Amino acid sequence: MKIDQLPEDTLPMSAGNVATANACELCGAELRLVRSDFPGYQMPHRFAIYDCAACRTMVASPKAISPEVYEAIYRDPSAVAGYDRYAYFAKAVARAKAPLDFLAERGQMYWAVREFLKQRSPRRVLEIGSGLGYLTFALNKAGYAAMGIDLSSEAVQAATARFGAHYVCSTLEDFGRAHPQRFDTIVMTEVIEHLVDPAATIQAAFALLEPGGSLFITTPNRSFGADEDVWHTELPPVHLWWFSEDSVRALAAKTGASVAFLDFAAYNAKYPPLVGFVGITEPSFDETGRVVQRESTPIRALRKLGLLQDVYRYVSRAAGLAGVKGIVRDGGSRGFIIAAALTPAVAAP
């Protein structure tokens, strides 16, 4: 789902474990080093992790996208924890009678997209970072005029072969020059945490919106965990950021937008979260790109059989029917992910 290829940007460290020369890119407050030798997604890479106490944003350094890591992931995503669900969805939605509902029952991010679009009833929808193409396909099947854009020519070719001509391989900037102010809704699910400069990408997306249109984003939610949690999300450089709601508010302010968050109370009541954050401290790949992540035998077997997503769904739904609240924050209104609509200010005539 990488959609930009920006130069490497490192954060120099100084005495006292404080990055005094670098303020938080989102809110301007001071960044503090919390880990100096954090493991990366692939051996032997190591990263520094910085924290902004003001907006509860964590950022990795060096902050740069690694094409080699993504190549290793997409070589066989069904074998990689977290990415196996995307391969599963790409196969399963083609057989589903109502693909968007199918996705919404199996993931908070898709439930959030469906609920947001119900509220807005958009005419034209763009998915940025369409990857394997299944969400764009599901949106079209649900009656929306949807397109997908991705940097990966392999992903676009595979999505087109499987789902039809709904996809474009392009940078966001080139696509924007060809399609200014064309869409009334843009969707980015689990994308901004991968980006070197999320604010720049958000502003580039705004250029594609009709006046009054909105960008709908989802991203892993740091606010769901405890203050002392450090990087309980995909290891860098796959995820370069870990955002909170305050992070998203700061992004909105930086890009001149208003922000509205989706409430997850209804989803959490139906599918209560049964497992909290688990700190990821081991790489997924060795130096050659071979999968080395450790899993229990039952989990590994379910993953190989393509049953892991449905097993968790059935267990979680049974818990919801039994009245189990699971792990909740703010009465259940928060989710493991943040879902937010960013609406740029409309210039006065």
N, C-alpha and C positions, 0 to 999 in steps of 0.2 A: 504493500500500500504506500510505498514511498512516492511522493509527488513533487519533490524538489531535489536538486543536487547543488547545494550551496557549499562554499569553501569551508574548510575546517576553521573552527572558532574555539580557542582554548581560553580557560580562565586561569590566569597566573595566581599562585598562592603566595602569601606573605607571612611574616612572623605572627604568632598568636592564632594560627588557623583561621584567619579572616581574609577574605578576598577584598582588600581595601581598595584596590584599583577598579573593582567591578561591582557595580550596583546590580540589583535584580533588574533584568530586562523588562519585566512586566510592570513593577510598581516603583522602582527606583530605590528601594531600601537596601541595606547591606546584606550581602551573602556571607554565610559562614560555612566553612568546611566541616562536614560531619563524618566523612570517610575519605581516606586518601588512597586506598588500595582496594577498591571494590571490584569483584570479579565481573568480567564481561560475558556476553552471550556466547562468545567463542574463545577458546584458549589461544594464546596466553594473555589476551588483552585485559588490562586493568584500567579503572576509571576513578576519578575523584567525584564525590557527590557533595553538592552544595545545597544549602537550605536558606530560604527566605522566611524568617519568622513573621514578617508583616503580612504577606499574602499566602503563606503556607504552600510555596512552590518549591519543588526540588528539581535540580537540573544536574546533568552529568557533564563531565569534562574529561577528555576532549569531546566537544559537541559537534560531531560530524557523522553523516550517513555513511554506512559501509556497504557498498554493493555486494561484496563477497559474502557477507553474512546473509543477505536476502537471497542470494543465489543458492546458498546451502539450504535455506528454509524451503524455498520453492522447488528445489530438486525433488523433494518428496514431503509435502506439507502434512500428509496423513501420518507421518512418523514422528512429528514434532509436537510436543505438548503445547496446547493453546492454538496452534495452527491447524491441527487435525480437524477441528470443528469447521473451519472454512472449506476444507476439501469435502467434508461430509455434507455441508449445506449445498455446495455446488452440485453434488450428485442428487441430493434428495429433493430439492425444490422443483426440479424438472418433472418429478412424478407427483408432486402435491397438487391437489385440486385448487387450493387457495394458497399460493406460495407465500404471500406476505403474512397471512395468519399463521402459517406453518413456522415461519421464522420468528414471529412475535411470541409464540408459545415456547421458544427455545432459547431466547436470549433477550436480556434487558435492552440492549441497544436497538434491536429490531422492534420490540414492543414500543420503545420510545418513539422511533420513527413513525410507526403506524399511528400512534395516538396523536402525535404532532400534526401529521398530514390530515387526519380526520378533522382537526380543529381548523385547518387552513384551507382545505380543498384547493390545492394549487393546480394551475393549468400545466405548467412546464417545470419539470424537476431535473436537476443535474446532480449526479453522484460523483464527487471528487474522490479519487482513489478507489475505483470500482473493482480492482483486483480480479477475482475469479468470476465476477459478473452476476452473481445470483441475486443480489439485492436490487440492482437495476432491472433485472428480469422480473422479479417479484413486483416491483412498483408498476411496471407496464401491465402485468397481468391483473393488478388491482385497479386499472383504469387511468393511471397517470401517464402523461407523455414524458417518459424518462429517458435520459441519456447517461452514459457512464464515461468517465475520462480516467486514464491511467498512463503512467510513464512507461510501463512495461509492455513492449510489443508482444512478448510471449503471452502475457495475461490477456491482452486485448484480442489476440488471435484465438486463444482458447475460448474466451467468453463468447466471441462472435460465432465460432463454430458450434458451440453448445446452445446458445440462446438467441442468436440472430444479430442483425446489424444495428445494435443500440450503443456501440462503443467506439471511442476515438482514442488513438494513441497520440498524446501531445503533452507538451509542458502546459502548465496552467496559464502562463503568460501568452504563449502563442494562441492557445484556445480562446483566451479573453479578447485578443485583438480581432479574432474572426467572429466572435459571438458577443459583442458588448450588450449589456442590459437585456439579455434574452430570457432569463429564467426568473420566475417569481419565488422559487424555493431551491436552495442548494443543500445537499446532505453530505456530511463528512463523518462517518462512523469510525471511531478508533484510529484517527489519522493524525491529529495535531500533536500527540505525544511523540510521534516519529520525526518531527520536523526540526530542522536547524533554527528556522525563524518562523514560528507559527503566526506572529502578528503580520508579517509580510504576506504570507499565504492567505490569511483571512482578508486582508485588504485587496489582494488580487481577486479573491472570490467575490467580494462586494461589487467589483466592477462588472460582474456578470449578472447581477441582480437588477430586475426592474425596480423602479422607485417603490418603496414600501415592502420590498421582498426581504426574506430572511435567510440566514445561513444557520442550519441546524447541525450542531456538533455533539458527539459523544466522546468521552475519554475516561480512563480509569480515575476513580475518585479518592484522592488522598484523605479527604475529610471523613471517609467512612471508617478509617483506622484510628489508632491512637497517636498522640503527638510524638511519641518516641519511635514510632515505626520509621524505618529507613528503607526506602526503595522497595516496597512490596508490590512491584510491577515487573514487567519484562526487563531483563537486564539490558544495559546499554551495549552497543549503540542501536539496538532495536527500538527501545524507548529511551528518548533523550530527556524527557520531562515527566514529572508526576504532579498533576494539577489538583487544586482544590477549587471549591466554588469561588473563593476569593481570588484565585488565579484567573478564573474566567471573567470575573468582574473587572480585574485589572486589564485583561486582554481587551475587553469591551471598551473600557475607557481609553486605552491606547489607540484603538482603531476607530474611535468616534462612533460607537454603537451603543444601543441599549441592550439589556440582556434579560431574558426570562427563563427560569429553570423549570423543568418538568418534575412533577411530584410522582414519586414511585410507590406511594401508599397502596394503590390498587394492585400493582404488580406484586409487591412484597406480601400482600395478604394472600394472593393466589399461589405464588411460588416463593415462600419464605426463604431467605438466604440461610443456609444451614452450615456453611463453612466460612470462617473469617479469612482475613488476609494471611497468607503464608509467605514468609520471607524467602525470596529466591536468592540463593547464595552460591549456586553451582552452575557452571556453563552448560549450555545445551550441546555444543559441538567442540570437538578437539581441533587441533591445528589443521587437520586435513578436511574438516567439514563433516566428520562422522558423528552421528548422534551418540552422546555419552550421558544424557540426563538419566537420573535414577528414578524408578517408579516401582510401586509394589506390583507383584505378579497379577492380581486381579485387575488393577487399573490398566496395566499394560495390555492384558488380554482384551479387555473391553475396548480399548483404543484401537487395537488391530482389527477387531471385528466391526468397528464403526458403530458401536452400541453405547459408548460412554455418554454422549449427549442425551440420548433418550432415557437412559437409566437414571441420570441425575434429575431429569425433568419429571419422571414418574415418582421418584422418591420425594422431590420437593413438592409436587402437587398433592401427594398423599398427606404430607405434613400440613399443607395449607388447609385441606379438608378436615383434618383433625384439630385445627385451631392452633397449631404451633406457630409462634411468632418468629422464631429463628433469631438471627442476629440483626437487631434493628437499631437505627439511629434516628433521632428526632421523631419518635413515634412511627417509624417506618417510612417516612417521606423521602429519606435519602436512599440511594442505591449504591451498589459497588461502582457504578459509573455515574458520571455527570452527564446530563442531557440538557442542552441549553440552546435557545434561539437567540442569535445575534442579529439585530436589525440596525443597519447603518442609518444615520440621520439623513433625512431628505433635505437637500439644499433648498432654501427659500427661493421662489421664482423672482 
